[in-house]
Amino acid sequence: MKLSVSNIAWGKNNFSEFLSILKNNKCDGVEIAPSLIWEEPTEISLKEILEFKKDLNTFNLELVGFHSLLYTKPELELFKNNNLRRQTIDYIFKLIKLCNDLEGKKLIFGSPKNRRLNGRTYKECFQQSISDFREIAKFSKKYKIYFCIEPLSKNISEFIQSIKEGIEIVESVNEEYFKLHIDTKTLFHTEENFKEIIKNKTHLVEHVHVSDDNLNPPGTINFNHEIIGNTLKKINYNKYVSIEMLTSKESYKEEKIKVIENSINFVKKKYF
């Protein structure tokens, strides 16, 4: 397995310093919420792309990919009407292109507000999403970028509310570049038997986020990380485990650094 941390733990300021912290703590890569770096990611210049890649090269870190894809685009929804559906897919296409330009490898589709059912039945939306995700996956394949569905528990999302449902949609879409993302905070809510449910499904899993409820630092609220970590090791999962957490906006820089370092050490202990 390889280790990365999302930039939502750090915030908007001084991305280079965040990369330095990750490098000093022997992380392999960084995952980003792109709107935390650029006001409109799909409109950044070649100069900005080259500067970003230079920063990564300076600290010898890999860009894992993007998450929080539509955080600043609440108006985009897959299931509201056909016009917004098209706009949402086309915007995701732009993010896929950008991820490729920045040499990332995957997009994680959580975005619960953008997949609200809007009064439609789950079955109807599920059938539509097979077509939508298949179209996105075919586009992703051109750039060798994985598009990963993130199951989110029912207290957060109306669509794909468990790992079981995530497996079902990935198998239904049946495309090489459409994969499953595992989020530990979802497992804590659904209380699914991860060891049993992922058995014989290892090939579907492309990425893992580690956090506690409400994006708290791992190990501060939930205490079953070792079970998840041991399961990942037993199924020979060898891709990225990425820490997805928030730190207090009021924290001093030194406090943020300490929380990040403690979380990295915790995840190394429980998952590696």
N, C-alpha and C positions, 0 to 999 in steps of 0.2 A: 504494500500500500504506500501511497504518497500523501503528503500532508500539505494543505493550504489553509488560508484564512480569508474570509470575505472582508472587503474594505468597509462594510457597514459597521464593523467594530471600531473603526478609526474615525470615520467622518470625511468631510470634504477637504480639509486643509492638509497640505504638505504630504502628498501621496508618496514621495520619495522617502520620507522618514519612516512611513509605514512599511515600505518595502525593506528598508534597512533593518527594522525590528524583526521581520520575518526571516531575513537572511541570517541574522545573528542568532536566531533560535532554530536554525537548521530546518526551515520549511522548504518544500520543493517548489511551491508555486503560490499564486495569489488568484483569488476569484473576485470578480468585481460586479457591483451594481453600477452599470455605466452612467446612470443619471447622477450619481454622486461625484463623478469626475467632470462630465460635460453636461451643460444645460440641455442640449439636444444632441444625444450621441450620434444620431444618423446624419448629422450635418457637419461633423468635424472635418477639419482640413487635413491634407496630406502631411503638413507640418506637425499637427497635433498627433497624428498616427505615428510618425517617425519619432517624436519626442517620447511618447509612451513606450514604444518598443526599445528605445535607447535606455530608459529607466530600468526596464526589466532586465536587459542585457547587463547593465551595470552591476546589478545584484544577483545575476545568474539565477533568475526565477522564471518559471514558466507561467504564462497566462492560462489558467484552467478554462475559463470561459465566463459567461454572464449569468446572473440571476437577477431577480427583481426587474424583469424585462419591461413591464408596463406600469411601473410604480408612478410615473408622472403622466400616464395616459389613461386615466379612469374612464374616459369617454369611449374607449375602444372595448367592445364586447363581442364575443363569438356568437352568443345565442339571442341577441336582442332583435336584430333584423339583418337582412342580407347585405345592406349597405355597410353597416358597421362590421359585419363579419368579414367582408372583403378588405376593409381598411385595416382590420386587426391582422389578418394574414399578410397583407402587403407590408405592414410595419415590421412584422417579425422577419420577413424576407430581408429587409434593410439591416436588421440587427445581425442576421446570419452573415451577410456580406461583411459587415463591420468586424465581427468576430474573426472571420477569415483574414481580413486585412491586418488585424492585430495579432494574428497567429494563435488565437484561442482554439479550443477543440469542442466546446459544447455550450448549449443554452439550456437553462433550467426554467421550465415553465410552471411557476406557481401562480402568481397573479390571480388570487381568488375573486376579486371584484370584477375581473374581466371575463370570468367564466360563470357568472351567475345565470341561473336558469331562466329568469324573467318570466315566471309563470308557466313555462313549458314543462313537459314531463321529462323525467330523467332519461327514459328510454329514447325519446325523440332527440334529445341533445346528444346522447351517446352515439346514436346512428349518424348524426351530422358530424360529430367530432371525428369519426373514423375517416370520413372524406377529407375534413380539414387537416387533420394530422398527417394523413397520407400525402396530401399536397405539399405540406411543409417539409415532410421527410424526404420527398423526392427532390425538392429544392435544396435541402441541406446536403444531400448526397453529392451534389455538384461541387460543394466546397469541403466535403468530408468533415462536416460539423454535425455532431449529435444533437438532436432536439429531444429533451428529456421531460416527460410528464412528472410533476411532483404531486403525489397524493397528499392532501391536506385534510385534517380531521373536520368533522361536521360543525364544530364550533367556529371554524374559519371559512370553510368553503362549501358550496352547494353541489360541486361536481368533482368526482373522483375523490372520495372521502376515506379511502383506506388503501393499504398496500394491495389487498386482494383486487380491488377495483382497478388499481393502477396496472396490475398484471393483466387483467382482462382487456383493458384498452390497448396495451402494447401488443398483446397477441392478436387482437382483432385488426389493428392497423397493419401489422406484419410487414414492417419496412426496416431495412438494415439500419437506418439512421434515426429511428424513433425508438427511444429506450426508456427505462424506468429509473427514476430518481428516488432514493430513500431518504426520508427526513426523520431523525430520531424523535423529535417532538411529536410527530404524527403517531409514531409507534407508542409513545407514552400515553396518548389519548385513546387510540383504538384498542390498545391492549391485545393486539394480535400476537400470536405465537410466531415470532419472526423466523425462528429456526425451522419450523414446519412449513410455513407459507412460502419461504424462499427456496425450499428444497427443489432441486431440478429446474430452478428458474434463474440460476446464477447468470446465465448468458444474457438475461434481459437487463441486468443492473449495470448502469453506466456511471453513477455518481452517488455520493452520500454526503448529506449535511449533518453535522453534529451540533446540537444545541439543546437547551432545556425549554420548558414552557415559556411562551412569550418572548422567545429569543434571549433568554437569560444565559449567561455563560455556563457551559456544560459542567455538571456536577454540583451546581449550587442549589438546585431544586429537585431534580430527578436523579435517581441513584441506581438505574439499571443499565448503565452504559456498558459495563463489563460483559453482560449477556449479549448485547448487540455486537460489541467488538469481537468476542469469541466466535460468534456465528459467522461474521465476515471472514475471520481467519480460517474457519473450518471449510467455508465454501471457496477458499482460495481467491477471494476478492483482492485484486492487485491494482486498482485504480485509485482515484483521489478520494480521500476523506477530507472534507472542508468544514472548518469551524464557521458557523453562521450565527453570530450573536451581536447584540447591541451592548454598548457601554454607556453609562450615564453621560448626557450632554454636558452636565455640570462638572464632570470630573476634570481634574487637572491632567495635563499630559502624562505626568509621571504615574498617576493612578491608572490611566488607560493602558499604559505600557505594562504595568504590573498585572492587570486583569488579563491582558492578551497573553503574556508570558505564562501565567498560571494556567490558563486554558489550554495552551499548547502542551504544557507538561502533563496536564490531566489526560488529554486525548492520547498522547504518546503512551501513557501508562495503561489506559483502558483498551486501546484499539490496535496497538502495534506490538 
